[in-house]
C-alpha cells in the first residue's frame, strides 16, 4: 500500500505518492497563479484527483492522505490558520476535502509544516534515530519543529515552534504585530525587505547590488552579493547571523537538543554560515548544552515536510 502526501506552501503545492519506506513513486509540483482561498483549494482538489487518477490502476492501494500546511491546524474544527495564503485565516480545509475523501475512501491527517519538517527528518533524514532534535526553518517565514524525548511538541493551540514571533529586542514596532520580531528581521522576506531599504537609502552605492533595482532583489542575489563583498549584503547577512545564532541559543537553553537541523529556502545558500551561527549561539547558550549540540543542514532539503506528511499517515496503515 502507498501513501499520498501533500505539502502546501504559500506559493506552490507538491503532491506525491510515496512507498511505505519513503520512496517517491510519483510527484507533481504546481505554482500558484493566484494566492487566494478559492484558487489554492481548487488546485489542491485538482492535484489530489489528478495524481490518484493517474495512478488509477493501483488506486486501491492508496487509502491515506497526509497534508502539511504552512500555519496552524485545529483538529476540533478542521480549520487552518495560514495567513500567507489569502483568505486562510480560518479556512475549513477538512470540510472542503470531504467529497474527495469520500470518493477515494481516504483516511486523512493534517499537520503544520513545523511538525511535518521534523517528522520527515526523524523518518528519513538528519534526525533519524534521535529523540531530541529541532528543525529550524527559514523561508518566507521562520518556524521550528521540536522533537523532545521522542515526542513532537504541539502545545494547546498547535503553536509550538512559531519561532518567527520570538522577541530578541525590547524596542517595539507596530509592524511586529503582523509577523513577529524575528520573522520581520531574519526571515527570507525580512532579509529582502532590509536589503531593499538599505539600497533605497544609499543612492551612491557601488557594490554588487547597485546594478539591480530594489524591487528586483531576491535571496540568491543577497548571498551572491555577500560573496562579492557588497557592503549592504554583508550588513544584512551579518545582522541575520546574529539573530539566527541568538535564537538557536534560546532553543538550546530551552530544549537541550542533540541536533539543530537548518532547512528552508534560506539554508540552501545560507548553509555555509552554520559555523558562524553556532559561534554566535555559543556566546548565549548554556556552555554544556552548547557543546552537546550539533548544527547541521537538512538532508532532505525542501522535501522534509512532504516526507513528514507521508509519515503522518504511514502509521495508519496496518502492517
PAZAPA-4460 file (N, C-alpha, C; in steps of 0.05 Angstrom, whole numbers, plus 32768, in hexadecimal, padded with zeros to 4 digits):
% residues 319
    n_x    n_y    n_z   ca_x   ca_y   ca_z    c_x    c_y    c_z   seq   type   mol
   8011   7FE8   8000   8000   8000   8000   8012   8019   8000     1      X     A
   8009   802E   7FF2   8019   8046   7FEF   800C   805D   8000     2      X     A
   801A   8073   8002   8012   808A   8011   800F   80A2   7FFF     3      X     A
   7FFA   80B2   8003   7FF7   80CB   7FF4   7FFF   80E2   8007     4      X     A
   8012   80F2   7FFE   801D   8108   800F   801A   8122   8000     5      X     A
   8012   8137   800E   800E   8151   8003   801C   8166   8014     6      X     A
   802D   8176   8007   803C   818B   8015   8033   81A6   8009     7      X     A
   8024   81B5   8019   8019   81CE   8010   802B   81E5   801A     8      X     A
   8033   81F6   8008   8043   820E   800E   8033   8227   8006     9      X     A
   803E   823E   800C   8030   8257   8006   802F   825D   7FE8    10      X     A
   8041   8251   7FD8   8041   8257   7FBC   8041   823F   7FAA    11      X     A
   8042   8227   7FB5   8041   820F   7FA5   8037   81F7   7FB5    12      X     A
   8031   81E2   7FA6   8026   81C9   7FB2   8034   81B1   7FA6    13      X     A
   803D   819F   7FB8   8049   8186   7FAF   8038   816E   7FB9    14      X     A
   8032   815C   7FA7   8023   8144   7FAE   8033   812C   7FA4    15      X     A
   8035   8118   7FB5   8045   8101   7FAD   8038   80E7   7FB7    16      X     A
   803D   80D2   7FA9   8037   80B7   7FB3   8051   80AB   7FBC    17      X     A
   8051   80A2   7FD5   8069   8097   7FE2   8065   8079   7FE8    18      X     A
   807A   806A   7FE6   8079   804F   7FF1   807B   804F   800F    19      X     A
   8076   8039   801B   8077   8037   8039   8092   803D   8044    20      X     A
   80A7   803B   8034   80C2   8041   803E   80CC   805D   8035    21      X     A
   80BA   806C   8029   80C0   8088   8021   80C9   808B   8004    22      X     A
   80C9   8076   7FF4   80D1   8079   7FD8   80BB   8089   7FCA    23      X     A
   80C4   809D   7FBA   80B1   80AD   7FAB   80A9   809E   7F91    24      X     A
   808F   8097   7F8F   8085   8089   7F78   807A   809B   7F63    25      X     A
   8070   80B2   7F6B   8066   80C6   7F58   8065   80E1   7F67    26      X     A
   806B   80F7   7F59   806B   8111   7F66   8065   8127   7F52    27      X     A
   8054   813A   7F5B   804D   8151   7F4B   804F   816A   7F5C    28      X     A
   805B   817F   7F50   805C   8199   7F5E   804F   81AE   7F4C    29      X     A
   803D   81BE   7F58   802F   81D3   7F4A   8032   81ED   7F58    30      X     A
   803A   8202   7F49   803B   821D   7F54   8020   822A   7F52    31      X     A
   801A   823B   7F66   8000   8249   7F65   8002   8261   7F53    32      X     A
   7FEE   8264   7F42   7FEB   827D   7F32   7FE0   8293   7F44    33      X     A
   7FCB   828C   7F53   7FBF   829E   7F67   7FC1   8291   7F82    34      X     A
   7FC7   82A1   7F97   7FC9   8296   7FB2   7FB0   829D   7FC2    35      X     A
   7F99   8293   7FB9   7F80   8299   7FC7   7F74   827E   7FD0    36      X     A
   7F61   8281   7FE3   7F56   8268   7FEF   7F4A   8256   7FDA    37      X     A
   7F3A   8261   7FC7   7F2D   8250   7FB3   7F42   8244   7FA0    38      X     A
   7F54   8254   7F97   7F68   8249   7F84   7F79   8233   7F90    39      X     A
   7F81   8237   7FA9   7F92   8223   7FB6   7F83   8209   7FBC    40      X     A
   7F6A   820B   7FC6   7F5C   81F3   7FCC   7F54   81E4   7FB2    41      X     A
   7F4E   81F3   7F9D   7F49   81E6   7F83   7F61   81D7   7F79    42      X     A
   7F79   81E2   7F7C   7F91   81D4   7F73   7F96   81BC   7F84    43      X     A
   7F91   81BE   7F9E   7F94   81A6   7FB0   7F82   8190   7FA7    44      X     A
   7F68   8196   7FA2   7F55   8181   7F9A   7F5D   8175   7F7F    45      X     A
   7F64   8187   7F6C   7F6C   817D   7F51   7F85   816D   7F53    46      X     A
   7F98   8175   7F63   7FB1   8167   7F66   7FAD   814B   7F71    47      X     A
   7F9D   8149   7F86   7F98   812F   7F92   7F8A   811C   7F7F    48      X     A
   7F75   8127   7F72   7F66   8116   7F5F   7F77   810E   7F47    49      X     A
   7F88   8120   7F3E   7F98   811B   7F26   7FAD   8105   7F2C    50      X     A
   7FBB   8106   7F43   7FCF   80F3   7F48   7FC3   80D7   7F4F    51      X     A
   7FAB   80D7   7F5B   7F9E   80BE   7F60   7F93   80B1   7F47    52      X     A
   7F88   80C2   7F35   7F7E   80B7   7F1C   7F95   80AD   7F0A    53      X     A
   7FAB   80BB   7F0C   7FC3   80B3   7EFC   7FCD   8098   7F06    54      X     A
   7FC8   8093   7F20   7FD1   807A   7F2D   7FBA   8066   7F30    55      X     A
   7FA6   806A   7F1F   7F8C   805C   7F23   7F8E   803E   7F22    56      X     A
   7FA2   8033   7F14   7FA4   8016   7F13   7FAD   800B   7F2E    57      X     A
   7FB7   801D   7F3F   7FC0   8013   7F5A   7FB2   8023   7F70    58      X     A
   7F9C   8031   7F69   7F90   8044   7F7C   7F85   8035   7F94    59      X     A
   7F7F   801C   7F91   7F75   800C   7FA8   7F8A   800A   7FBE    60      X     A
   7FA3   800F   7FB7   7FB9   800D   7FCA   7FBD   8027   7FD9    61      X     A
   7FAF   803D   7FD1   7FB3   8057   7FDE   7F9A   805E   7FEE    62      X     A
   7F9C   805C   8008   7F85   8061   8019   7F8A   8076   802E    63      X     A
   7FA2   8083   802D   7FA9   8097   8041   7FB4   80B0   8034    64      X     A
   7FAE   80C7   8040   7FB8   80E1   8036   7FC2   80F1   804E    65      X     A
   7FDC   80F9   804C   7FE7   810B   8061   7FEC   8126   8055    66      X     A
   7FE6   813B   8063   7FE9   8156   8059   7FF9   8168   806C    67      X     A
   800D   8175   8061   801D   8189   8070   8013   81A5   8068    68      X     A
   800C   81B5   807C   8003   81D0   8076   8015   81E6   8082    69      X     A
   8018   81FD   8075   802A   8212   807F   801C   8224   8094    70      X     A
   8015   8218   80AB   8007   8227   80BF   7FFF   8215   80D6    71      X     A
   7FE7   8218   80E0   7FDD   8209   80F7   7FC4   81FA   80EE    72      X     A
   7FC2   81E1   80F6   7FAA   81D1   80F1   7F9B   81CB   810B    73      X     A
   7F81   81CF   810B   7F70   81CB   8122   7F60   81B1   811E    74      X     A
   7F68   819B   812A   7F5A   8182   8125   7F3C   8182   812D    75      X     A
   7F35   8191   8142   7F19   8191   814B   7F06   819D   8136    76      X     A
   7F10   81B1   8127   7EFF   81BE   8113   7F06   81B6   80F6    77      X     A
   7F1E   81AB   80F2   7F27   81A4   80D7   7F2F   81BD   80C8    78      X     A
   7F33   81D3   80D6   7F3B   81EC   80C9   7F59   81F2   80CB    79      X     A
   7F62   8203   80B9   7F7E   820A   80B7   7F82   8228   80B9    80      X     A
   7F97   8230   80C8   7FA0   824C   80C8   7FBA   824C   80B9    81      X     A
   7FBA   8259   80A1   7FD2   825A   8090   7FD2   8276   8084    82      X     A
   7FDB   828A   8092   7FD8   82A6   8089   7FE7   82AE   806F    83      X     A
   7FFA   829D   8067   8008   82A3   804E   7FF8   829B   8035    84      X     A
   7FE1   828E   803A   7FCE   8288   8024   7FB5   8299   8029    85      X     A
   7FAE   82A9   8015   7F97   82BB   8018   7F7E   82AC   801F    86      X     A
   7F70   82B5   8035   7F57   82A9   803C   7F59   828F   804D    87      X     A
   7F72   8289   8056   7F75   8270   8065   7F7A   8277   8083    88      X     A
   7F6E   828C   808D   7F71   8292   80A9   7F61   827F   80BB    89      X     A
   7F4C   8273   80B0   7F3C   825E   80BE   7F2E   824D   80A8    90      X     A
   7F3F   8240   8098   7F35   8233   8080   7F2C   8216   8086    91      X     A
   7F14   820E   807E   7F0A   81F3   8085   7F15   81DE   8071    92      X     A
   7F2E   81D8   8074   7F3C   81C7   8061   7F30   81AB   8060    93      X     A
   7F2C   819F   8078   7F22   8183   8078   7F06   8182   806C    94      X     A
   7EF5   8195   8072   7EDA   8195   8067   7EDB   8197   8048    95      X     A
   7EED   81A7   803E   7EF0   81AA   8021   7EF8   8190   8013    96      X     A
   7F07   8180   8022   7F11   8167   8017   7EFF   814F   801A    97      X     A
   7EE9   8152   8029   7ED7   813B   802E   7ECE   812C   8015    98      X     A
   7EC5   813B   7FFF   7EBD   812C   7FE7   7ED3   811A   7FDC    99      X     A
   7EEC   8124   7FDC   7F03   8114   7FD2   7F09   80FD   7FE5   100      X     A
   7F08   8102   7FFF   7F0D   80ED   8013   7EF8   80D6   800F   101      X     A
   7EDF   80DE   800A   7ECA   80C9   8006   7ECD   80BB   7FEC   102      X     A
   7ED4   80CA   7FD7   7ED6   80BD   7FBC   7EEC   80A8   7FBC   103      X     A
   7F03   80AF   7FC8   7F1A   809D   7FC6   7F1E   808D   7FE0   104      X     A
   7F0B   8090   7FF3   7F0B   8081   800C   7F26   8084   801B   105      X     A
   7F2D   809D   801F   7F47   80A3   802B   7F45   80A9   8049   106      X     A
   7F58   80A0   8058   7F5D   80AA   8073   7F6F   80C2   8071   107      X     A
   7F6B   80D7   8080   7F7A   80EF   807D   7F85   80F9   8097   108      X     A
   7F9E   8104   8097   7FA9   8111   80AE   7FB6   812B   80A4   109      X     A
   7FB3   8140   80B3   7FBE   815B   80AC   7FCF   8164   80C3   110      X     A
   7FE6   8171   80BD   7FF7   817C   80D2   8007   8193   80C7   111      X     A
   8012   81A3   80D9   8021   81BA   80D1   803B   81B2   80C3   112      X     A
   8046   81C4   80B4   8060   81BF   80A7   8076   81BB   80BC   113      X     A
   8073   81C9   80D2   8087   81C5   80E8   8088   81A8   80F0   114      X     A
   8071   819D   80F6   806F   8181   80FE   8079   816E   80E7   115      X     A
   8070   8174   80CF   8078   8162   80B9   8095   8163   80B2   116      X     A
   80A2   817A   80B5   80BF   817C   80B0   80CE   816A   80C3   117      X     A
   80C9   816C   80DD   80D8   815B   80EF   80D0   813E   80ED   118      X     A
   80B7   8139   80E7   80AE   811D   80E3   80BC   8110   80CB   119      X     A
   80BF   8120   80B5   80CC   8116   809E   80EA   8110   80A3   120      X     A
   80F7   8122   80B2   8113   811E   80B9   8116   8106   80CC   121      X     A
   8103   8102   80DE   8105   80EC   80F0   8101   80D1   80E1   122      X     A
   80F1   80D2   80CD   80EB   80B9   80BD   8102   80B2   80AA   123      X     A
   810B   80C6   809B   811E   80C1   8085   8137   80D2   8084   124      X     A
   8139   80E5   8097   814F   80F9   8094   8162   80FB   80AB   125      X     A
   8169   8114   80B1   817E   8119   80C4   8177   8113   80E1   126      X     A
   815D   810F   80E7   8155   8109   8103   814F   80EB   8106   127      X     A
   8155   80DB   80F3   8150   80BE   80F4   815E   80B2   810C   128      X     A
   814F   80A5   811D   815B   8098   8135   815E   80AA   814D   129      X     A
   8157   80C4   814A   815A   80D7   8160   813F   80DA   816F   130      X     A
   8142   80E2   8189   812A   80E7   8199   8128   8105   819F   131      X     A
   813D   8114   819A   813D   8131   81A1   814A   8141   818A   132      X     A
   813A   814D   817A   8144   815C   8163   8130   8173   815C   133      X     A
   813B   8187   814F   812A   819E   8147   8130   81A4   8129   134      X     A
   811A   81A7   811A   811C   81B0   80FE   8117   81CE   80FE   135      X     A
   812B   81DD   80F6   812B   81FA   80F6   8128   8203   80D9   136      X     A
   8110   820C   80D1   810A   8212   80B6   8109   8231   80B1   137      X     A
   8118   823A   809D   8117   8256   8095   8111   8257   8077   138      X     A
   80F8   8260   8071   80F0   8265   8056   80E3   8281   8055   139      X     A
   80CB   8283   804A   80BC   829C   804B   80B7   82A3   8068   140      X     A
   80B1   828E   8078   80AE   8291   8095   80C3   8281   80A4   141      X     A
   80C0   827F   80BE   80D2   8270   80CF   80C2   825E   80E2   142      X     A
   80CA   8245   80E4   80BC   8232   80F6   80CF   821C   80FF   143      X     A
   80C6   820E   8114   80D7   81F8   811E   80C5   81E0   8125   144      X     A
   80CD   81C9   811B   80C1   81B0   8124   80D2   81A5   813A   145      X     A
   80C5   819E   8151   80D4   8197   8169   80CE   817B   8172   146      X     A
   80E3   816A   8173   80E1   814E   817C   80F0   814C   8196   147      X     A
   80E1   8145   81AB   80ED   8143   81C6   80E5   8129   81D3   148      X     A
   80F9   811A   81DC   80F5   8100   81E9   80E3   80EE   81D7   149      X     A
   80E8   80EF   81BD   80DA   80DE   81AA   80BF   80E7   81A2   150      X     A
   80B5   80FE   81AC   809B   8108   81A5   809C   8124   8199   151      X     A
   808C   8128   8184   808A   8142   8178   8078   8154   8188   152      X     A
   8081   816C   818F   8071   817E   81A0   805D   818D   818F   153      X     A
   8045   8191   819A   8030   81A0   818B   8025   81B8   819B   154      X     A
   8020   81B4   81B5   8015   81CA   81C4   7FF7   81CB   81C3   155      X     A
   7FEB   81DD   81D3   7FCE   81DF   81D5   7FC0   81E4   81BA   156      X     A
   7FCC   81F7   81AB   7FBF   81FE   8191   7FD1   81F6   8179   157      X     A
   7FE1   81E2   817D   7FF3   81D9   8168   8007   81EF   815F   158      X     A
   800E   8200   8173   801F   8217   816C   803C   8214   8173   159      X     A
   8044   81FD   817E   8060   81F9   8185   8072   81FC   816D   160      X     A
   8087   820C   8170   809A   820F   8159   8094   8227   8147   161      X     A
   8081   8238   8150   807B   8250   8140   8092   8264   8145   162      X     A
   80A9   825D   813B   80C2   826B   8141   80C3   8287   8137   163      X     A
   80B4   828D   8121   80B5   82A8   8116   80AC   82BD   812A   164      X     A
   809D   82B5   813E   8093   82C8   8152   80A6   82CB   816A   165      X     A
   80BD   82BE   8169   80D0   82C0   817E   80DA   82DE   8180   166      X     A
   80DA   82E8   8199   80E3   8304   819D   8100   8303   81A5   167      X     A
   8110   8312   8197   812D   8313   819C   8136   8330   81A1   168      X     A
   8123   8341   81A7   812A   835E   81AC   8112   836A   81BA   169      X     A
   8117   837D   81CC   8100   8389   81DB   80F4   83A1   81CC   170      X     A
   8101   83AA   81B7   80F6   83C1   81A7   80E0   83B7   8195   171      X     A
   80C8   83C0   819A   80B0   83B6   818C   80A8   83C8   8175   172      X     A
   80A0   83BB   815F   8094   83C8   8148   8078   83BC   8143   173      X     A
   8066   83CD   813A   804B   83C3   8134   804B   83AD   811F   174      X     A
   805E   83AE   810C   805F   839A   80F7   8065   837E   8101   175      X     A
   8070   837C   8119   8076   8361   8125   805C   8352   812B   176      X     A
   8046   8361   812E   802D   8354   8136   8022   8342   811F   177      X     A
   802B   8347   8107   8021   8338   80EF   8031   831F   80EA   178      X     A
   804B   831F   80F1   805B   8308   80EA   8070   8300   80FE   179      X     A
   8073   830F   8114   8086   8308   8128   80A1   8315   8124   180      X     A
   80B0   831A   8139   80C9   8328   8138   80DE   8318   8127   181      X     A
   80E1   82FF   812E   80F6   82EF   8121   80F1   82EC   8103   182      X     A
   80D8   82E6   80FC   80D1   82E3   80E0   80D5   82FD   80D1   183      X     A
   80CE   8313   80DE   80D1   832D   80D1   80EE   8333   80CA   184      X     A
   8100   832A   80DB   811C   8331   80D7   812C   831C   80C9   185      X     A
   8126   8302   80CD   813A   82ED   80C4   812E   82D7   80B4   186      X     A
   8115   82DA   80AA   810A   82C7   8097   8114   82CE   807B   187      X     A
   810D   82BD   8068   8114   82C3   804C   8108   82DD   8043   188      X     A
   80EE   82E1   8049   80E1   82FA   8041   80ED   8312   8051   189      X     A
   80F4   830D   806B   8101   8322   807A   811C   832A   806F   190      X     A
   812B   8317   8066   8145   831D   805A   8142   832E   8041   191      X     A
   812F   8326   8031   812A   8335   8018   8121   8352   801E   192      X     A
   810E   8355   8030   8104   836F   8037   811A   8381   8042   193      X     A
   812A   8376   8054   8140   8386   805F   8154   838E   804A   194      X     A
   815B   837C   8038   816D   8382   8022   8162   8398   8010   195      X     A
   8148   8396   800A   813C   83AB   7FF9   813B   83C6   8007   196      X     A
   8137   83C5   8021   8137   83DE   8031   8152   83EC   8030   197      X     A
   8167   83DC   8035   8182   83E7   8034   818A   83F1   8018   198      X     A
   8182   83E2   8004   8189   83E9   7FE9   817B   8403   7FE0   199      X     A
   8162   8407   7FE9   8153   841F   7FE3   8160   8438   7FF0   200      X     A
   816B   8433   8008   8177   844A   8017   8192   8451   800C   201      X     A
   81A1   843E   8001   81BC   8443   7FF8   81BC   8447   7FDA   202      X     A
   81B6   845F   7FD2   81B4   8465   7FB5   81CE   8462   7FA6   203      X     A
   81E5   8465   7FB4   81FF   8463   7FA7   820D   8449   7FAC   204      X     A
   81FD   8435   7FB4   8209   841A   7FB9   8215   840F   7F9F   205      X     A
   822E   8404   7FA1   823C   83FB   7F89   8243   83DD   7F8A   206      X     A
   8238   83CF   7F9D   823D   83B2   7F9F   822D   83A1   7F8C   207      X     A
   822F   8387   7F90   8222   8374   7F7E   8204   837A   7F7A   208      X     A
   81F7   8382   7F8F   81DA   8386   7F8E   81D2   83A0   7F80   209      X     A
   81E5   83B1   7F79   81DF   83CB   7F6D   81D3   83C7   7F51   210      X     A
   81D8   83B0   7F44   81CE   83AC   7F29   81B1   83A3   7F28   211      X     A
   81A5   83A0   7F40   8189   8398   7F42   8177   83AD   7F4E   212      X     A
   815E   83AE   7F45   814B   83BF   7F52   8142   83B1   7F6C   213      X     A
   813B   83C1   7F81   8133   83B4   7F9A   811E   839F   7F98   214      X     A
   810A   83A3   7F86   80F4   8390   7F84   80FC   8377   7F74   215      X     A
   8115   8376   7F6A   811F   835E   7F5C   812E   834B   7F6F   216      X     A
   8134   8354   7F87   8145   8344   7F99   8137   832B   7FA3   217      X     A
   8146   8315   7FA2   813C   82FC   7FAE   8152   82F0   7FBF   218      X     A
   814C   82D9   7FCC   815F   82CD   7FE0   8179   82C6   7FD3   219      X     A
   8179   82B9   7FBC   8192   82B0   7FAF   81A4   82C8   7FA8   220      X     A
   8198   82DE   7FA0   81A8   82F6   7F9A   81B6   8300   7FB3   221      X     A
   81A9   82FF   7FCA   81B5   8308   7FE2   81CD   82F7   7FE9   222      X     A
   81CB   82DD   7FE7   81E1   82CB   7FED   81F8   82CE   7FD9   223      X     A
   81F0   82D2   7FBF   8205   82D7   7FAB   8214   82F1   7FB0   224      X     A
   8205   8305   7FB9   8210   831F   7FBF   8223   831D   7FD8   225      X     A
   821B   830D   7FEB   822C   8309   8003   8247   82FD   7FFA   226      X     A
   8246   82E9   7FE8   825E   82DC   7FDE   8270   82F0   7FCF   227      X     A
   8263   8305   7FC3   8272   8319   7FB5   827A   8330   7FC7   228      X     A
   8275   832D   7FE1   827C   8341   7FF6   826D   835B   7FF3   229      X     A
   8255   8359   7FE9   8244   8371   7FE8   823D   837A   8005   230      X     A
   8241   8393   800B   823F   839C   8027   8222   839A   8032   231      X     A
   820E   839E   8020   81F3   839B   8029   81ED   837E   8030   232      X     A
   81F4   836C   801D   81EF   834F   8022   81FE   8345   803B   233      X     A
   8216   834F   803F   8226   8347   8057   8217   834F   8070   234      X     A
   820C   8368   8070   81FE   8372   8087   81E5   8361   808C   235      X     A
   81D6   835B   8077   81BC   834C   8079   81C2   8330   8084   236      X     A
   81D5   8322   8078   81DA   8306   8080   81E6   8304   809C   237      X     A
   81F8   8316   80A3   8203   8316   80BE   81ED   831C   80D2   238      X     A
   81DB   832E   80CB   81C4   8335   80DC   81B3   831B   80E1   239      X     A
   81AF   830C   80CC   819F   82F3   80CE   81AE   82DD   80DD   240      X     A
   81C8   82DA   80D8   81D8   82C6   80E6   81D6   82CB   8104   241      X     A
   81D7   82E4   810D   81D5   82EA   8129   81BA   82E1   8134   242      X     A
   81A5   82E7   8126   818A   82DF   8130   8186   82C1   812E   243      X     A
   818F   82B4   8119   818D   8297   8117   819C   828A   812E   244      X     A
   81B4   8295   8134   81C4   8289   814A   81B7   828D   8165   245      X     A
   81AC   82A5   816A   81A0   82AA   8184   8187   8299   8187   246      X     A
   8177   8296   8172   815F   8285   8173   8167   8268   8178   247      X     A
   817C   825F   816B   8186   8244   816F   818E   823F   818C   248      X     A
   819B   8254   8198   81A3   8252   81B4   818A   824F   81C6   249      X     A
   8175   825E   81C0   815D   825B   81D0   8151   823F   81CD   250      X     A
   8151   8234   81B5   8147   8219   81B1   8158   8205   81C1   251      X     A
   8172   8209   81C0   8184   81F7   81CF   817E   81F8   81ED   252      X     A
   817B   8210   81F7   8177   8214   8214   815B   8208   821C   253      X     A
   8148   820B   820B   812D   8201   8212   812A   81E3   820F   254      X     A
   8136   81D8   81FA   8130   81BC   81F3   8147   81A8   81F4   255      X     A
   8160   81B2   81F5   8177   81A0   81F8   8177   818A   81E2   256      X     A
   8175   8193   81C8   8175   817F   81B2   8190   8173   81AC   257      X     A
   818F   815B   819F   81A7   814F   8195   81B0   815C   817B   258      X     A
   819D   8164   816B   81A3   8171   8151   818F   8187   814C   259      X     A
   8198   819D   813F   8187   81B0   8133   818B   81AE   8115   260      X     A
   8175   81A8   8107   8176   81A3   80EA   816C   81BB   80DB   261      X     A
   817C   81C8   80CB   8175   81E0   80BD   816A   81DA   80A1   262      X     A
   8153   81E5   809B   8146   81E0   8081   8137   81F8   8078   263      X     A
   8127   81F5   8063   8119   820B   8057   8129   8217   8040   264      X     A
   811C   8229   8031   8128   8234   8019   8142   8243   801F   265      X     A
   8144   8250   8036   815C   825F   803C   8174   824D   8041   266      X     A
   8170   8235   804D   8186   8224   8053   818B   8210   803C   267      X     A
   8189   821A   8024   8197   8210   800D   81B1   821F   800C   268      X     A
   81AF   8239   8002   81C7   8249   8002   81D2   8250   801D   269      X     A
   81C1   8250   8032   81CA   8259   804C   81D8   8244   805C   270      X     A
   81DA   822B   8052   81E6   8215   8062   8203   821A   8067   271      X     A
   8211   8229   8057   822D   822E   805A   8233   823F   8073   272      X     A
   821E   824A   807F   8222   825C   8096   821B   824E   80B1   273      X     A
   8218   8233   80B0   8210   8225   80C9   8225   8228   80DF   274      X     A
   823F   8228   80D8   8253   822B   80EC   8252   8246   80F9   275      X     A
   824B   825B   80EA   8249   8276   80F5   8230   8277   8107   276      X     A
   821A   826A   80FF   8202   8269   810F   8208   825B   812A   277      X     A
   8216   8245   8129   821C   8236   8141   822F   8246   8153   278      X     A
   8241   8255   8147   8253   8265   8157   8244   827B   8166   279      X     A
   8230   8287   8158   8220   829B   8166   820E   828E   817B   280      X     A
   8203   8277   8175   81F2   8269   8189   8202   8262   81A2   281      X     A
   821C   825B   819F   822C   8252   81B6   8230   8269   81CA   282      X     A
   822D   8282   81C1   8230   8299   81D3   8219   829A   81E7   283      X     A
   8202   8290   81DE   81E9   8294   81ED   81DE   827A   81FA   284      X     A
   81E7   8263   81F0   81DC   8249   81F9   81EB   823F   8212   285      X     A
   81DD   822F   8221   81E9   8220   8238   8202   8212   822D   286      X     A
   8219   8215   8239   8232   820A   822D   8232   81EC   8229   287      X     A
   8227   81DD   823C   8226   81C0   8239   8213   81B8   8223   288      X     A
   81FB   81C4   8223   81E7   81BE   820E   81F2   81C5   81F2   289      X     A
   8200   81DC   81F1   820B   81E5   81D8   8220   81D1   81CD   290      X     A
   8230   81C5   81DE   8243   81B2   81D5   8236   8198   81CC   291      X     A
   821F   8192   81D7   8211   8179   81D1   8203   8179   81B6   292      X     A
   81FC   8190   81AB   81EB   8191   8194   81FB   8194   817A   293      X     A
   81F1   8187   8165   81FC   818A   814A   81EA   819C   8139   294      X     A
   81F6   81AD   8129   81E7   81BE   8116   81EC   81B1   80FB   295      X     A
   81D6   81A8   80EE   81D9   819B   80D4   81C4   81A6   80C0   296      X     A
   81C8   81A0   80A7   81B4   81A8   8093   81A2   8190   808C   297      X     A
   8189   8195   8087   8177   817F   8081   8181   816E   806A   298      X     A
   817F   8153   806D   8185   8140   8058   816F   8140   8043   299      X     A
   8157   8147   804A   8140   8144   8039   813A   815E   8029   300      X     A
   8146   8174   8031   8141   818D   8022   8124   8195   8023   301      X     A
   8119   819D   800C   80FD   81A6   800B   80E9   818F   800B   302      X     A
   80F3   8176   800E   80E1   815F   800F   80DA   8156   802B   303      X     A
   80E5   8163   803F   80E1   815A   805B   80C4   815A   8062   304      X     A
   80B5   8170   805D   8099   8171   8064   8088   815D   8054   305      X     A
   8090   8158   803B   8082   8145   802A   8084   8129   8036   306      X     A
   809C   8121   803E   80A0   8107   804A   8092   8106   8066   307      X     A
   8093   811C   8074   8085   811D   808D   8067   8119   808A   308      X     A
   805B   8125   8075   803F   8121   8070   8039   8103   806A   309      X     A
   804B   80F6   805C   8048   80DA   8057   804A   80CA   8071   310      X     A
   805D   80D1   8082   8060   80C2   809B   8049   80C6   80AE   311      X     A
   803B   80DD   80AC   8023   80E2   80BC   800F   80CB   80B9   312      X     A
   800D   80C1   80A1   7FF8   80AD   809C   8003   8091   8098   313      X     A
   801E   808F   8098   802A   8074   8095   8022   8061   80AB   314      X     A
   801F   806D   80C3   8018   805C   80DA   7FFB   8054   80DA   315      X     A
   7FEB   8060   80C9   7FCE   8059   80C7   7FCB   803E   80B9   316      X     A
   7FDF   8037   80A9   7FDD   801F   8099   7FE5   8006   80AA   317      X     A
   7FD5   7FF3   80AB   7FDC   7FDB   80B9   7FF1   7FCB   80A9   318      X     A
   8004   7FC1   80B8   801A   7FB2   80AA   800F   7F97   80A0   319      X     A
***
